[in-house]
């Protein structure tokens, strides 16, 4: 079986409120609906959601501080 790793090309939006709750779209390539998509925001890992083979989305968690 040949595996083509996914990669990220763009994250939209690049900034959001420290309160979290922003829908973040991750644009890239070679995504597949594994049922185990995750997004990392610093040390926080949240559930990701498959849109198609070039996009996934997740909701940003609250941040301890802006940055």
C-alpha positions as CSV (number, residue, x, y, z in Angstrom):
1,X,0.0,0.0,0.0
2,X,1.3,3.4,-1.0
3,X,0.8,6.3,1.5
4,X,0.9,10.0,0.4
5,X,1.3,12.1,3.6
6,X,-1.1,15.0,4.1
7,X,0.4,18.5,4.3
8,X,-0.8,22.0,5.2
9,X,-0.7,24.9,2.8
10,X,-2.8,27.5,4.6
11,X,-4.7,28.1,7.8
12,X,-7.8,30.5,7.7
13,X,-8.1,32.6,9.8
14,X,-4.6,33.2,11.1
15,X,-5.8,34.9,14.3
16,X,-8.9,34.7,16.6
17,X,-10.1,35.8,20.0
18,X,-8.4,34.3,23.1
19,X,-11.9,33.1,24.2
20,X,-11.7,30.4,21.4
21,X,-14.7,29.1,19.4
22,X,-13.3,30.3,16.0
23,X,-13.9,27.9,13.1
24,X,-10.5,27.3,11.6
25,X,-10.2,25.9,8.1
26,X,-6.9,24.0,7.3
27,X,-6.2,24.0,3.6
28,X,-3.8,21.4,2.2
29,X,-3.7,18.2,0.3
30,X,-4.0,14.4,0.7
31,X,-6.5,14.6,3.6
32,X,-8.8,11.6,4.1
33,X,-11.7,10.9,6.4
34,X,-10.0,8.7,8.9
35,X,-12.4,9.5,11.7
36,X,-9.4,10.6,13.8
37,X,-8.6,14.1,12.5
38,X,-7.0,16.4,15.1
39,X,-5.9,20.0,15.2
40,X,-3.3,21.3,17.6
41,X,-3.3,24.8,19.1
42,X,-0.1,25.1,21.1
43,X,-0.5,22.3,23.7
44,X,-4.2,21.9,23.1
45,X,-5.4,19.2,20.8
46,X,-9.0,19.3,19.5
47,X,-11.2,17.2,17.2
48,X,-11.0,18.0,13.5
49,X,-13.6,17.5,10.9
50,X,-13.1,16.3,7.3
51,X,-14.5,18.6,4.6
52,X,-12.8,17.0,1.5
53,X,-9.3,15.9,0.5
54,X,-8.0,19.5,0.5
55,X,-9.7,20.9,3.7
56,X,-10.5,20.1,7.3
57,X,-12.0,22.3,10.0
58,X,-11.8,22.6,13.7
59,X,-12.9,24.9,16.5
60,X,-10.2,26.8,18.4
61,X,-10.0,26.2,22.1
62,X,-9.7,29.1,24.6
63,X,-6.2,30.3,25.0
64,X,-4.4,31.0,28.4
65,X,-3.1,34.3,26.9
66,X,-2.9,36.1,23.6
67,X,0.0,35.7,21.4
